[in-house]
Amino acid sequence: MKRLAILLFCLVAASHALWAQTPDFDRMLTEIDELANFGDGDFSAVYTIISERPGEEREVTQARLFRRDLNDQFLILILQPDVQRGQGYLQVDENVWFYDPESRRFERTTIRENIQGSDAQNADLDQSSFSEDYEVVDYAEGQLGSFAVWLLDLEATSTDVAYDRVRLWVRKDETIVLKQEDYSVNGRLMRTSLYPRYERVGDRLLPKQVLIVDELNDGERTQLTMSDATIAQIPDSVFSKAYLERVSN
């Protein structure tokens, strides 16, 4: 009986130790979101988007992003190339609009829309919402380069997402995403994103550089680079159709 009691004590102690070592993954997703979201503040930056396709010249797009996370508002204004200058994407309430200054028309689009034909989507520049839209269904420990990581398998709990399943590589020593794989509902790998560089903007930490690999079209990839990031207050008038029409003329 004494040996049995000791064995039971050891098993309970081991289970408690394992539980203590396993992080709260729901909290981890919240931390990832909080690190990239600006709450009641504003955020603006310029993004250079370089798209590469086999047998074609690379395409370079430059866009200014304005974001107000408190109201789920964003505006993306295309600065380059000249032929697309003045085009833009605007989120107002739950609606996302694309504006073409040549036709002077707004067309309804989605957060999943690719920006100027690249592999980057509107959602890539919007605030992070893993904790609201996904749940962790599996996890493992791993290594990515020199970093010890948690591998998290997520499934969507919302229909308003770009991908139904996501896998994240999250650093153990600092809660930031190093790699992300996006899957369709039937488990097909759609794209892979790498986050080699981060930059602190105010008290937030945002990807400075992102490499997106199109897993459906061999050799297609897009690189996003953030510059001129600021948390200066943005005038309310920026988040409007009238603003897009005015600056595009």
Beta strands, then each sheet from edge to edge (+ up, - down):
strand 1: 42-52
strand 2: 59-68
strand 3: 73-80
strand 4: 88-92
strand 5: 95-100
strand 6: 105-109
strand 7: 134-144
strand 8: 147-156
strand 9: 165-171
strand 10: 177-183
strand 11: 189-201
strand 12: 204-214
strand 13: 221-230
sheet 1: 6+ 5- 4+ 3- 2+ 1- 13+ 12- 11+ 10- 9+ 8- 7+
end
